[in-house]
Amino acid sequence: MRLPLILLQSILVLAVCIPTAHARQHAAPAPAAPAPGATMPDAPRWPVDANLRRNMRAIRRAVDALGQYEHGHMTPQQAVAVAMKIQDHAADIIAQCQLPPDADAALHAVLAPLLSGAATLRQDPSRLDVIAPMREALAQYDRQFDRTREVEHAPEQH
């Protein structure tokens, strides 16, 4: 019963995010995004907010823990629990995201393989092949986001 609930939550998150991203896309033209995993030497690294920093740190720890699973030091049930943590942290990132549109698009490209890999592991814990793309997503995050810079938010008007 928990798996259909997670799938429903994921669909709802996408239903909310896609129209928002679509509206942002038409509000102001964005520069062409590089191919996934591509590095651009002069590309800006996006600043992050505290919520993104905290949740990505937790996701990184979870993906690192899956290395123990790859080496047989974790049970399939433990791996499923770790995958659930990844999904929970990613959902919190999406729900609390306050990044500018271009950074938000780059972040979604990072979150997609993390969410996909976590969902696959939850469904079939024998699928160790999904862990490497999750590591690559974290490397992509490091290339595109500067964890030392804080997002500057416009002051709220009351």
WOSULZI-V615536 format. One record per pair of residues at least 12 apart in sequence whose ideal C-beta (glycine too) atoms are under 7 Angstrom apart, sorted by the first residue. I is the first residue (numbers start at 1). J is the second residue. Records with the same first field share a line. If there is no record, write none. Layout:
BEGIN
I->J + J
END
This chain:
BEGIN
3->122 + 123
6->87
9->91
10->115
13->91 + 94
17->94
21->105
24->101
28->101
30->101 + 102 + 105
33->105
36->109
37->136 + 140
39->143
45->144 + 145 + 146
46->99 + 103 + 106 + 144 + 145 + 146
47->146 + 149 + 150 + 151
48->145 + 147 + 151
49->98 + 150 + 151
51->92 + 93 + 96
52->93
53->147
55->89 + 92 + 93
56->141
58->85 + 89
59->86 + 89 + 90 + 114
60->138
62->82 + 85 + 86
63->134 + 135 + 138
65->82
66->79 + 82 + 131
70->128 + 131
76->125
79->121 + 125
80->121 + 122 + 125
83->118 + 121 + 122
84->122
86->114 + 118
87->115 + 118
90->111 + 114 + 115
93->111
98->151 + 153
99->151
106->144
110->137 + 140 + 141
113->133 + 134 + 137
114->134 + 137
117->130 + 131 + 133 + 134
END
